[in-house]
Amino acid sequence: MNTSTHSLTLSAPKQRTFDFLSRIDNLPKWATLFCRELKREPGGKHKVVTPQGEIFFRIVADPTTGVIDMYGGPSEAAMAHWPTRVIGLDDRSSLFLFTALQYPGVSDEDFAAQCRGLEAEFPHIKAQMEAGSVSREIVL
């Protein structure tokens, strides 16, 4: 299985970055290419409408470690795992790490395209976290 880890340095403290990225309601604000729409399902579950279709999606986050595990797939029993983490660099900056995993059945070309798509989302995160009005932009 191939992996590719992507990093983004932000001029925002760890807690603010973590709070923003760990809330599923904020996904459409930063993952604009991946998340065309976020749907709420009964029982607190979520689905994301992606360019390839609709998938189940969930986030499991730990504010102490900064780990934000994202899961998505065609069913709740078949979800890919995208591990991410927010690390504090100092009181005013943080580092976001996202590891993409190439699952069986995903071609090298498709995996490379997924990684390029992830990189294309990073400016959206940066804009949200470093905007002067970020506190109004974040769903808390």
Phi and psi in degrees as GROMACS dihedral restraints (atoms count N, CA, C in turn):
[ dihedral_restraints ]
;  ai    aj    ak    al  type     phi  dphi    fc
    3     4     5     6     1   -81.8    20    10
    4     5     6     7     1   148.8    20    10
    6     7     8     9     1  -130.8    20    10
    7     8     9    10     1   157.9    20    10
    9    10    11    12     1  -147.9    20    10
   10    11    12    13     1   116.7    20    10
   12    13    14    15     1  -100.7    20    10
   13    14    15    16     1   131.2    20    10
   15    16    17    18     1  -116.9    20    10
   16    17    18    19     1   141.7    20    10
   18    19    20    21     1  -128.4    20    10
   19    20    21    22     1   149.8    20    10
   21    22    23    24     1  -141.4    20    10
   22    23    24    25     1   120.2    20    10
   24    25    26    27     1   -89.5    20    10
   25    26    27    28     1   133.1    20    10
   27    28    29    30     1  -124.6    20    10
   28    29    30    31     1   142.8    20    10
   30    31    32    33     1   -88.0    20    10
   31    32    33    34     1    64.8    20    10
   33    34    35    36     1  -154.7    20    10
   34    35    36    37     1   141.7    20    10
   36    37    38    39     1   -64.8    20    10
   37    38    39    40     1   156.3    20    10
   39    40    41    42     1   -51.9    20    10
   40    41    42    43     1   -48.8    20    10
   42    43    44    45     1   -62.3    20    10
   43    44    45    46     1   -42.5    20    10
   45    46    47    48     1   -66.2    20    10
   46    47    48    49     1   -41.9    20    10
   48    49    50    51     1   -63.6    20    10
   49    50    51    52     1   -46.6    20    10
   51    52    53    54     1   -60.2    20    10
   52    53    54    55     1   -48.0    20    10
   54    55    56    57     1   -57.7    20    10
   55    56    57    58     1   -40.2    20    10
   57    58    59    60     1   -69.0    20    10
   58    59    60    61     1   -51.1    20    10
   60    61    62    63     1   -74.7    20    10
   61    62    63    64     1   -23.7    20    10
   63    64    65    66     1   -84.3    20    10
   64    65    66    67     1    -8.4    20    10
   66    67    68    69     1   -96.0    20    10
   67    68    69    70     1   117.4    20    10
   69    70    71    72     1   -59.5    20    10
   70    71    72    73     1   -29.9    20    10
   72    73    74    75     1   -64.1    20    10
   73    74    75    76     1   -20.5    20    10
   75    76    77    78     1   -86.9    20    10
   76    77    78    79     1    -9.2    20    10
   78    79    80    81     1   -53.2    20    10
   79    80    81    82     1   -45.5    20    10
   81    82    83    84     1   -64.8    20    10
   82    83    84    85     1   -16.7    20    10
   84    85    86    87     1   -80.9    20    10
   85    86    87    88     1   -25.8    20    10
   87    88    89    90     1  -119.5    20    10
   88    89    90    91     1   -29.5    20    10
   90    91    92    93     1   -97.8    20    10
   91    92    93    94     1    57.6    20    10
   93    94    95    96     1   -69.9    20    10
   94    95    96    97     1   -24.4    20    10
   96    97    98    99     1   -83.0    20    10
   97    98    99   100     1   -37.4    20    10
   99   100   101   102     1   -79.7    20    10
  100   101   102   103     1   -44.4    20    10
  102   103   104   105     1  -105.2    20    10
  103   104   105   106     1    95.1    20    10
  105   106   107   108     1   -75.3    20    10
  106   107   108   109     1   -29.5    20    10
  108   109   110   111     1  -160.6    20    10
  109   110   111   112     1   144.3    20    10
  111   112   113   114     1  -111.3    20    10
  112   113   114   115     1   123.1    20    10
  114   115   116   117     1  -111.9    20    10
  115   116   117   118     1   137.9    20    10
  117   118   119   120     1   -93.5    20    10
  118   119   120   121     1   130.5    20    10
  120   121   122   123     1  -106.7    20    10
  121   122   123   124     1   162.5    20    10
  123   124   125   126     1   -56.7    20    10
  124   125   126   127     1   146.5    20    10
  126   127   128   129     1    80.4    20    10
  127   128   129   130     1    16.0    20    10
  129   130   131   132     1    78.7    20    10
  130   131   132   133     1    11.9    20    10
  132   133   134   135     1   -85.6    20    10
  133   134   135   136     1   161.7    20    10
  135   136   137   138     1  -131.5    20    10
  136   137   138   139     1   151.2    20    10
  138   139   140   141     1  -127.2    20    10
  139   140   141   142     1   146.4    20    10
  141   142   143   144     1  -115.7    20    10
  142   143   144   145     1   132.0    20    10
  144   145   146   147     1   -89.9    20    10
  145   146   147   148     1   113.9    20    10
  147   148   149   150     1  -107.0    20    10
  148   149   150   151     1   170.8    20    10
  150   151   152   153     1   -59.3    20    10
  151   152   153   154     1   -24.3    20    10
  153   154   155   156     1   -92.9    20    10
  154   155   156   157     1    -5.2    20    10
  156   157   158   159     1   132.1    20    10
  157   158   159   160     1  -170.9    20    10
  159   160   161   162     1   -92.5    20    10
  160   161   162   163     1   136.1    20    10
  162   163   164   165     1  -133.8    20    10
  163   164   165   166     1   153.6    20    10
  165   166   167   168     1   -71.8    20    10
  166   167   168   169     1   147.3    20    10
  168   169   170   171     1  -148.7    20    10
  169   170   171   172     1   138.2    20    10
  171   172   173   174     1  -148.3    20    10
  172   173   174   175     1   158.5    20    10
  174   175   176   177     1  -126.7    20    10
  175   176   177   178     1   133.4    20    10
  177   178   179   180     1  -120.7    20    10
  178   179   180   181     1   120.0    20    10
  180   181   182   183     1  -129.5    20    10
  181   182   183   184     1   148.0    20    10
  183   184   185   186     1  -127.2    20    10
  184   185   186   187     1   106.9    20    10
  186   187   188   189     1   -65.8    20    10
  187   188   189   190     1   -24.4    20    10
  189   190   191   192     1   -68.5    20    10
  190   191   192   193     1   -44.1    20    10
  192   193   194   195     1   -92.2    20    10
  193   194   195   196     1   -18.9    20    10
  195   196   197   198     1    82.5    20    10
  196   197   198   199     1     5.9    20    10
  198   199   200   201     1   -76.9    20    10
  199   200   201   202     1   132.3    20    10
  201   202   203   204     1  -128.1    20    10
  202   203   204   205     1   101.0    20    10
  204   205   206   207     1   -91.0    20    10
  205   206   207   208     1   124.0    20    10
  207   208   209   210     1  -109.6    20    10
  208   209   210   211     1   138.2    20    10
  210   211   212   213     1  -130.7    20    10
  211   212   213   214     1   139.2    20    10
  213   214   215   216     1  -154.2    20    10
  214   215   216   217     1   145.5    20    10
  216   217   218   219     1   179.6    20    10
  217   218   219   220     1   177.1    20    10
  219   220   221   222     1   -69.2    20    10
  220   221   222   223     1   -22.2    20    10
  222   223   224   225     1  -145.5    20    10
  223   224   225   226     1   165.9    20    10
  225   226   227   228     1   -68.9    20    10
  226   227   228   229     1   -20.0    20    10
  228   229   230   231     1   -85.8    20    10
  229   230   231   232     1   -14.7    20    10
  231   232   233   234     1  -129.3    20    10
  232   233   234   235     1    74.4    20    10
  234   235   236   237     1  -114.9    20    10
  235   236   237   238     1   131.8    20    10
  237   238   239   240     1   -74.4    20    10
  238   239   240   241     1   155.1    20    10
  240   241   242   243     1  -114.0    20    10
  241   242   243   244     1   129.2    20    10
  243   244   245   246     1  -119.9    20    10
  244   245   246   247     1    97.4    20    10
  246   247   248   249     1   -77.0    20    10
  247   248   249   250     1   133.7    20    10
  249   250   251   252     1  -135.3    20    10
  250   251   252   253     1   166.3    20    10
  252   253   254   255     1  -156.1    20    10
  253   254   255   256     1   145.3    20    10
  255   256   257   258     1  -112.5    20    10
  256   257   258   259     1   127.4    20    10
  258   259   260   261     1  -118.8    20    10
  259   260   261   262     1   133.3    20    10
  261   262   263   264     1   -77.0    20    10
  262   263   264   265     1   129.8    20    10
  264   265   266   267     1   -94.1    20    10
  265   266   267   268     1   -39.6    20    10
  267   268   269   270     1  -158.9    20    10
  268   269   270   271     1  -166.5    20    10
  270   271   272   273     1   -67.1    20    10
  271   272   273   274     1   -17.9    20    10
  273   274   275   276     1  -122.0    20    10
  274   275   276   277     1     3.8    20    10
  276   277   278   279     1  -143.5    20    10
  277   278   279   280     1   159.1    20    10
  279   280   281   282     1  -146.9    20    10
  280   281   282   283     1   166.8    20    10
  282   283   284   285     1  -124.1    20    10
  283   284   285   286     1   128.0    20    10
  285   286   287   288     1  -105.1    20    10
  286   287   288   289     1   124.6    20    10
  288   289   290   291     1  -114.9    20    10
  289   290   291   292     1   133.1    20    10
  291   292   293   294     1  -132.8    20    10
  292   293   294   295     1   120.7    20    10
  294   295   296   297     1  -104.6    20    10
  295   296   297   298     1   120.4    20    10
  297   298   299   300     1   -92.1    20    10
  298   299   300   301     1   138.0    20    10
  300   301   302   303     1  -116.4    20    10
  301   302   303   304     1   135.1    20    10
  303   304   305   306     1   -92.4    20    10
  304   305   306   307     1   105.7    20    10
  306   307   308   309     1   -81.4    20    10
  307   308   309   310     1   157.7    20    10
  309   310   311   312     1   -54.2    20    10
  310   311   312   313     1   139.1    20    10
  312   313   314   315     1    92.4    20    10
  313   314   315   316     1   -11.1    20    10
  315   316   317   318     1   -94.3    20    10
  316   317   318   319     1   120.4    20    10
  318   319   320   321     1   -69.0    20    10
  319   320   321   322     1   160.7    20    10
  321   322   323   324     1   -59.0    20    10
  322   323   324   325     1   -39.0    20    10
  324   325   326   327     1   -64.7    20    10
  325   326   327   328     1   -43.8    20    10
  327   328   329   330     1   -66.9    20    10
  328   329   330   331     1   -38.8    20    10
  330   331   332   333     1   -63.8    20    10
  331   332   333   334     1   -43.7    20    10
  333   334   335   336     1   -61.6    20    10
  334   335   336   337     1   -39.5    20    10
  336   337   338   339     1   -65.7    20    10
  337   338   339   340     1   -39.7    20    10
  339   340   341   342     1   -62.2    20    10
  340   341   342   343     1   -41.8    20    10
  342   343   344   345     1   -66.2    20    10
  343   344   345   346     1   -39.9    20    10
  345   346   347   348     1   -64.0    20    10
  346   347   348   349     1   -38.8    20    10
  348   349   350   351     1   -62.8    20    10
  349   350   351   352     1   -41.1    20    10
  351   352   353   354     1   -61.4    20    10
  352   353   354   355     1   -47.4    20    10
  354   355   356   357     1   -59.2    20    10
  355   356   357   358     1   -34.1    20    10
  357   358   359   360     1   -70.1    20    10
  358   359   360   361     1   -21.2    20    10
  360   361   362   363     1   -81.1    20    10
  361   362   363   364     1   -23.8    20    10
  363   364   365   366     1   -57.1    20    10
  364   365   366   367     1   -40.9    20    10
  366   367   368   369     1   -60.8    20    10
  367   368   369   370     1   -28.2    20    10
  369   370   371   372     1   -68.9    20    10
  370   371   372   373     1   -40.4    20    10
  372   373   374   375     1   -63.3    20    10
  373   374   375   376     1   -47.4    20    10
  375   376   377   378     1   -58.7    20    10
  376   377   378   379     1   -44.8    20    10
  378   379   380   381     1   -62.4    20    10
  379   380   381   382     1   -42.2    20    10
  381   382   383   384     1   -66.1    20    10
  382   383   384   385     1   -43.3    20    10
  384   385   386   387     1   -79.2    20    10
  385   386   387   388     1   -27.8    20    10
  387   388   389   390     1  -106.1    20    10
  388   389   390   391     1     2.3    20    10
  390   391   392   393     1   -70.9    20    10
  391   392   393   394     1   147.0    20    10
  393   394   395   396     1   -61.9    20    10
  394   395   396   397     1   -27.1    20    10
  396   397   398   399     1  -103.4    20    10
  397   398   399   400     1    26.8    20    10
  399   400   401   402     1   -57.3    20    10
  400   401   402   403     1   -34.9    20    10
  402   403   404   405     1   -63.4    20    10
  403   404   405   406     1   -28.9    20    10
  405   406   407   408     1   -81.7    20    10
  406   407   408   409     1   -19.4    20    10
  408   409   410   411     1   -84.7    20    10
  409   410   411   412     1   -23.7    20    10
  411   412   413   414     1   -90.3    20    10
  412   413   414   415     1   133.6    20    10
  414   415   416   417     1   -84.6    20    10
  415   416   417   418     1   118.4    20    10
